[in-house]
Amino acid sequence: MHTVANSGRTVAVLAYEGMSPFETGIVTEVFGLPRPELDVPWYDLKVCAERPGPLRIVGGATVDTPYDLEVFASAQTVIVPGVPDVRGTCSPELVAALRLAHDRGARVVSICSGAFALAAAGLLDHRPATTHWQYADLLRRRFPLVRVNPDVLYIDDGDVLTSAGSAAGLDLCLHLVRRDHGPSVANTVARRLVIPPHRDGGQAQFIEAPVPHDLDDDQISRTMTWALANLRQEISIETLARRAHMSTRTYLRHFARCTGTSPTRWLIAQRVQASLPLLEKTAAPVEEIARTVGFRSPITYRSHFVKAMRTSPSAYRRAFNAAEPAEHGH
């Protein structure tokens, strides 16, 4: 019988016959590599299987793990990176392990088709959830109690989190690091992975039209770079369009094609993101931080912050700022 150490944050990821190593590799890369340079207690990762022993994976290689579902269910975060067959049934043993983990208070996470295992365990009933857009209709048909949203990268519903296609699993894993350790640590991990530090969970999974590399892309990119350097000032869509030498209507169309979102939504997300290190590392009042990142009023800032982060700026500061904030920062 194997047990997981109680010290630190334990993470278990499920391995299965015929799996792609990529999804498991995402989890291993984020949670399994030691990161002494961060000077925070890192994760204790276990790769688990329904039965210990060798498993054949894509490409003809094998993975051999001594850790079983008992270890899986005892972790603080359990991750299902996929299922062998989205039309098949999950084993009663896996269903029981997922329910046990959830009942114990673990965070239960899925990547891509792993959502089918969580749904089979009843953990997604009456909850919002996502999966790869190709599987969304099937997930909805097989598990009608699940509130399937096929348009987002990932959904954090507190103790149950789901992500879209494989690469979106990276976004979700980094989101968990951000929840546990704050944005500075998550950004450092992202830099090590050479990926963007933050893609919001509500970002579109994919853009319908292909994105050609042309002059318009460069113009949009330049306006985004300019906006990031000037977040403090008021930035209108008309201003961005003029800088791109486009009409407002043309700019909106090209921006959506290049980014999958609107300039307004993108600016709000960037401003909220820019405020995180200020909350984490300074004692500046919330009102001042709101102005610094370009929100017209603290009320507007708090509203967008709560929508994006599911907590208030003051609560976020209390969680991630070691220094006691000034009283008027509340």
Summary of the structure (lengths in Angstrom):
residues: 330
radius of gyration: 21.3
end to end distance: 49.4
largest distance: 66.9
contacts: 1056
relative contact order: 0.08
helix: 48%
strand: 13%
